[in-house]
Amino acid sequence: MVTTLRPADPAAARVWDIAAQVPDPEVPVLTIEDLGVLRSASVGSDGVRVVLTPTYSGCPAIDQMRDDVTSKLREAGYERVEVDYTLSPAWTTDWMSEAGKHKLEEYGIAPPNFRAAGRQGPVLVQMAVKCPRCHSTSTREIARFGSTSCKSLYECTACLEPFDYFKVH
């Protein structure tokens, strides 16, 4: 379930909507809104402020996200832009939008396929990762870490194609 944090205030919502267009530098078919990294946007007398939560505390893409959000907002006419990070609460794949998960699959990355542990409600146990190409569940993990630390490398034993799986956390 994605917690929608888009502000109700029209000025802050405009800042959100501009920042929401920034693509994830590691998976460019996703925006930072799709990914759930965009957490808040506000407007004050001293400028605009956007808060991001990295997918991991050491996420190498977070600085690029900050720079891209800053550039996008400055292009839109905002002179004073502050982009901060927060690690609490920790990012979870539960914050990814359903549209984002669909975009991942179309891009060839298996999306997270169950809710993160420790959340309210039933937690599904992963039985198999579905291949994003042929949709077979006859897959196997090749490496715990794939092209980025957020993903594992899998192989489909049906179509023999390797693919990334966006890990649940």
SULHU-V977187 format. One record per residue. N is the residue number from 1. RES is the residue in three letters. PSI is psi in degrees with one decimal (NA if undefined). NEAR is the number of other ideal C-beta (glycine too) atoms within 10 Angstrom. Layout:
N_RES_PSI_NEAR, N_RES_PSI_NEAR
//
This chain:
1_MET_131.1_10, 2_VAL_128.9_15, 3_THR_114.1_10, 4_THR_121.1_8, 5_LEU_7.2_14, 6_ARG_126.8_14, 7_PRO_151.5_16, 8_ALA_-30.7_6, 9_ASP_125.8_13, 10_PRO_-39.4_8, 11_ALA_-42.9_13, 12_ALA_-35.8_19, 13_ALA_-35.6_15, 14_ARG_-42.9_17, 15_VAL_-45.1_24, 16_TRP_-49.3_21, 17_ASP_-35.4_14, 18_ILE_-49.1_19, 19_ALA_-34.6_27, 20_ALA_-17.9_18, 21_GLN_-12.4_13, 22_VAL_126.5_25, 23_PRO_152.5_16, 24_ASP_126.7_22, 25_PRO_-23.9_17, 26_GLU_-29.2_18, 27_VAL_83.3_22, 28_PRO_-8.1_9, 29_VAL_-12.9_14, 30_LEU_144.4_23, 31_THR_167.5_20, 32_ILE_-21.1_25, 33_GLU_-44.7_24, 34_ASP_-41.7_24, 35_LEU_-22.1_28, 36_GLY_12.8_21, 37_VAL_-31.0_25, 38_LEU_116.9_23, 39_ARG_-35.7_19, 40_SER_160.8_18, 41_ALA_139.1_26, 42_SER_159.9_16, 43_VAL_130.2_17, 44_GLY_-179.4_11, 45_SER_-21.3_5, 46_ASP_10.1_8, 47_GLY_-157.4_14, 48_VAL_152.5_26, 49_ARG_133.4_17, 50_VAL_139.8_28, 51_VAL_132.5_17, 52_LEU_147.7_22, 53_THR_116.1_23, 54_PRO_153.8_20, 55_THR_-29.2_25, 56_TYR_152.3_15, 57_SER_-27.5_11, 58_GLY_24.3_8, 59_CYS_119.5_21, 60_PRO_-13.8_12, 61_ALA_-9.8_20, 62_ILE_-36.0_20, 63_ASP_-37.0_13, 64_GLN_-39.2_15, 65_MET_-45.5_25, 66_ARG_-48.3_19, 67_ASP_-39.7_13, 68_ASP_-40.0_19, 69_VAL_-45.1_25, 70_THR_-47.4_18, 71_SER_-45.2_12, 72_LYS_-42.9_17, 73_LEU_-36.9_24, 74_ARG_-38.8_13, 75_GLU_-29.6_9, 76_ALA_0.7_15, 77_GLY_0.4_7, 78_TYR_120.8_17, 79_GLU_-42.0_8, 80_ARG_109.4_12, 81_VAL_129.0_19, 82_GLU_127.8_15, 83_VAL_118.5_20, 84_ASP_164.3_11, 85_TYR_150.9_16, 86_THR_141.8_13, 87_LEU_-0.9_10, 88_SER_121.5_5, 89_PRO_154.9_10, 90_ALA_142.3_14, 91_TRP_146.5_23, 92_THR_150.8_19, 93_THR_-15.0_21, 94_ASP_-21.5_17, 95_TRP_-9.7_23, 96_MET_141.5_24, 97_SER_156.4_16, 98_GLU_-37.2_11, 99_ALA_-39.6_13, 100_GLY_-40.8_24, 101_LYS_-38.7_20, 102_HIS_-41.9_12, 103_LYS_-40.2_19, 104_LEU_-49.2_24, 105_GLU_-42.8_18, 106_GLU_-29.2_11, 107_TYR_-12.4_15, 108_GLY_14.6_14, 109_ILE_127.0_22, 110_ALA_124.4_24, 111_PRO_163.1_21, 112_PRO_137.7_20, 113_ASN_12.1_17, 114_PHE_169.3_14, 115_ARG_151.0_17, 116_ALA_146.0_16, 117_ALA_151.6_10, 118_GLY_0.8_10, 119_ARG_159.6_11, 120_GLN_149.7_7, 121_GLY_178.3_6, 122_PRO_142.9_8, 123_VAL_122.7_13, 124_LEU_144.6_9, 125_VAL_129.6_7, 126_GLN_122.8_12, 127_MET_-36.4_8, 128_ALA_156.3_12, 129_VAL_126.5_22, 130_LYS_132.9_19, 131_CYS_128.0_25, 132_PRO_-10.8_21, 133_ARG_-54.6_14, 134_CYS_-5.2_13, 135_HIS_15.4_12, 136_SER_147.4_15, 137_THR_9.4_13, 138_SER_79.4_13, 139_THR_163.7_23, 140_ARG_146.8_10, 141_GLU_130.1_12, 142_ILE_-42.2_12, 143_ALA_136.7_11, 144_ARG_-28.8_10, 145_PHE_127.9_11, 146_GLY_-137.8_20, 147_SER_-23.0_12, 148_THR_166.0_18, 149_SER_-15.2_15, 150_CYS_-12.2_25, 151_LYS_154.0_21, 152_SER_154.4_19, 153_LEU_126.5_15, 154_TYR_164.4_24, 155_GLU_137.3_17, 156_CYS_124.3_22, 157_THR_-6.7_13, 158_ALA_-53.1_14, 159_CYS_-4.8_14, 160_LEU_16.3_9, 161_GLU_137.4_16, 162_PRO_153.2_14, 163_PHE_156.8_24, 164_ASP_149.1_20, 165_TYR_123.9_24, 166_PHE_110.2_26, 167_LYS_143.7_20, 168_VAL_131.1_18, 169_HIS_NA_15
//
